[in-house]
Every structure is written in structure tokens, then in C-alpha cells.
Amino acid sequence: MTTVTFDDLKAMTGQGIGTSDWLTVSQEMIDKFADATGDHQFIHIDPDAAAKTPFGTTIAHGFLSLSLMPVLTAKADLPRMDGIKMGVNYGGNKTRFLSPVKSGKRVRGHFKLLEIEEKRPGQYQQTVEYTLEIEGEDKPALIAEWISQFFI
């Protein structure tokens, strides 16, 4: 992990700040997400029925794809401000699910810093564009603007 000052991070606004390692979205992961959320739609959990759809197989939930952001963030060497004691999700400005992630596919996150500001002394808010790439596919699974707050 690379630690930087606020000014260093602010200077990165508009730039890509990291790409994660690849992560396989397995059927087991999809099934566990279905159990956790109660979303047991057949396109996610029934390979035989899903094979008859235009997808040809089961697909990850859109919200599963979005929720991979923390693990993919951890698998990327993103710059982090010195002295952070805690970070929290604040929300999102935009989220678009562009292409389904088929079971067994590998994905990785690309992160671009859109904005960072000091809200009050010791509290910072950053907006990052999160793009979830699907290996071997032209179109990403999703693009989201995500807002986090950090406390020093």
C-alpha cells in the first residue's frame, strides 16, 4: 500500500489510481450471495434453467458485482492517505450495470479518482469511479461513482 499526503492524492484527481488483481466469480460465490440477500432468481442459481436464457449460463447478481468493490480495492495498490483511522461508505452518484458476469468468469476493478475534498478537519470525502472489467469481454460489467469518507 502506498501512503500519500492529501495534496499528493488531490493532484491525482482525474487519473486512474489502480487496478486490482483478477478474481473468479464462482457459482458458490453467487449461491452464497443469493442466500445472504434472499434473491434466488433462477438466472443466478439454476444452471439448467439459466442455460435456456440468452445468457447461456447463470450470472452474478448486479449487486454482487457492485459489492466486490471492497475486496478488489484490497487487491489493488491504491494510494491511501497517511494516518487514516477509519473509512466508511457514504453512497453513490451513479451505478450502471452494463454487462452480466457469467459464473466462472474472472473480473478486476479499475479505479479512477474523480474528487477528494476535506469536509472538516480530519474528515475527507473522495469519489472514485469503479469499473468492473470482465476478462475477455469488451464491455465492463458495471461502472459506478462511489463516495467514501475517511477519518484521520
C-alpha positions as CSV (number, residue, x, y, z in Angstrom):
1,M,0.0,0.0,0.0
2,T,1.3,3.4,-1.0
3,T,0.7,6.2,1.5
4,V,0.4,9.8,0.4
5,T,-0.5,13.2,1.7
6,F,-3.8,14.8,1.0
7,D,-2.1,17.2,-1.5
8,D,-0.5,14.2,-3.3
9,L,-3.8,12.5,-3.6
10,K,-5.6,15.7,-4.7
11,A,-3.0,16.0,-7.5
12,M,-4.2,12.6,-8.8
13,T,-7.8,13.8,-9.4
14,G,-8.9,12.7,-12.9
15,Q,-6.4,9.9,-13.1
16,G,-6.5,6.1,-12.8
17,I,-5.2,5.3,-9.4
18,G,-5.1,1.5,-9.6
19,T,-6.2,-1.8,-11.0
20,S,-6.9,-4.9,-8.9
21,D,-5.8,-8.5,-9.4
22,W,-8.2,-10.8,-11.1
23,L,-11.0,-12.5,-9.0
24,T,-13.0,-15.5,-10.2
25,V,-16.8,-15.2,-9.6
26,S,-17.7,-18.7,-8.8
27,Q,-21.1,-20.4,-8.7
28,E,-20.5,-20.9,-5.0
29,M,-20.0,-17.2,-4.5
30,I,-23.2,-16.4,-6.4
31,D,-25.2,-19.0,-4.4
32,K,-23.9,-17.6,-1.1
33,F,-24.9,-14.1,-2.2
34,A,-28.4,-15.4,-3.2
35,D,-28.7,-16.9,0.3
36,A,-27.5,-13.7,2.0
37,T,-29.9,-11.4,0.1
38,G,-32.8,-13.7,-0.5
39,D,-32.6,-13.2,-4.3
40,H,-32.9,-16.7,-5.6
41,Q,-34.0,-15.9,-9.1
42,F,-33.2,-18.8,-11.4
43,I,-30.8,-16.9,-13.6
44,H,-28.4,-16.8,-10.6
45,I,-28.8,-20.2,-9.1
46,D,-30.3,-22.8,-11.5
47,P,-27.7,-23.7,-14.2
48,D,-30.2,-25.8,-16.2
49,A,-32.9,-23.1,-16.4
50,A,-30.3,-20.4,-17.0
51,A,-28.8,-22.3,-19.9
52,K,-32.0,-21.7,-21.8
53,T,-31.8,-17.9,-21.5
54,P,-29.8,-15.6,-23.8
55,F,-27.0,-15.7,-21.1
56,G,-26.5,-19.4,-21.6
57,T,-25.5,-19.9,-18.0
58,T,-26.0,-18.5,-14.5
59,I,-25.0,-14.9,-13.9
60,A,-23.9,-13.0,-10.8
61,H,-26.3,-10.6,-9.3
62,G,-25.7,-7.0,-10.2
63,F,-25.4,-6.1,-6.5
64,L,-22.8,-8.9,-6.1
65,S,-20.7,-7.3,-8.8
66,L,-21.0,-3.9,-7.0
67,S,-20.2,-5.5,-3.6
68,L,-16.9,-6.8,-4.9
69,M,-15.5,-3.3,-4.7
70,P,-14.0,-3.7,-1.2
71,V,-12.2,-7.0,-2.0
72,L,-11.0,-5.6,-5.3
73,T,-9.9,-2.4,-3.6
74,A,-7.9,-4.6,-1.2
75,K,-6.4,-6.4,-4.2
76,A,-5.2,-3.1,-5.8
77,D,-2.3,-1.0,-4.6
78,L,-4.4,2.2,-4.3
79,P,-2.8,5.2,-2.8
80,R,-4.0,5.8,0.8
81,M,-3.7,9.0,2.8
82,D,-1.3,8.9,5.8
83,G,-2.9,8.4,9.2
84,I,-6.4,7.0,8.2
85,K,-8.0,5.6,11.3
86,M,-11.4,4.7,9.7
87,G,-13.2,4.7,6.4
88,V,-16.9,4.5,5.7
89,N,-19.1,4.2,2.6
90,Y,-21.1,7.3,2.0
91,G,-23.0,6.4,-1.1
92,G,-23.0,6.6,-4.8
93,N,-23.8,9.1,-7.5
94,K,-24.2,6.7,-10.4
95,T,-24.3,3.0,-10.9
96,R,-24.8,1.3,-14.3
97,F,-24.9,-2.4,-14.8
98,L,-23.7,-2.8,-18.4
99,S,-23.0,-6.5,-18.9
100,P,-23.7,-9.6,-16.8
101,V,-20.9,-11.5,-15.1
102,K,-21.3,-15.2,-16.0
103,S,-20.5,-17.8,-13.4
104,G,-16.8,-18.8,-13.6
105,K,-15.6,-15.6,-15.2
106,R,-12.8,-13.5,-13.8
107,V,-13.2,-9.8,-13.0
108,R,-11.0,-7.0,-11.9
109,G,-11.6,-3.4,-10.7
110,H,-10.2,-0.3,-12.2
111,F,-10.3,2.8,-10.0
112,K,-10.1,6.5,-11.1
113,L,-10.1,9.3,-8.6
114,L,-12.8,11.8,-9.5
115,E,-12.7,14.1,-6.5
116,I,-11.3,14.4,-3.0
117,E,-12.0,17.2,-0.5
118,E,-11.6,17.9,3.2
119,K,-15.1,18.2,4.7
120,R,-13.8,19.3,8.1
121,P,-10.5,18.9,9.9
122,G,-9.6,15.2,9.9
123,Q,-12.5,14.2,7.7
124,Y,-12.1,13.7,3.9
125,Q,-14.6,12.7,1.2
126,Q,-13.5,11.0,-2.0
127,T,-15.4,10.0,-5.1
128,V,-13.9,7.2,-7.2
129,E,-15.1,5.7,-10.5
130,Y,-15.2,1.9,-10.1
131,T,-15.2,0.0,-13.4
132,L,-15.6,-3.8,-13.2
133,E,-13.8,-5.4,-16.2
134,I,-14.8,-8.9,-17.3
135,E,-11.9,-10.9,-18.6
136,G,-12.1,-11.4,-22.4
137,E,-15.1,-9.1,-22.9
138,D,-15.3,-5.7,-24.5
139,K,-18.0,-4.2,-22.2
140,P,-17.5,-3.8,-18.5
141,A,-19.9,-5.4,-16.0
142,L,-20.5,-2.0,-14.3
143,I,-19.4,1.5,-13.8
144,A,-20.2,3.2,-10.5
145,E,-19.2,6.5,-8.9
146,W,-18.7,5.7,-5.3
147,I,-18.2,8.1,-2.4
148,S,-16.2,7.2,0.7
149,Q,-15.3,9.2,3.8
150,F,-12.0,8.8,5.7
151,F,-11.2,10.0,9.2
152,I,-7.7,10.8,10.4
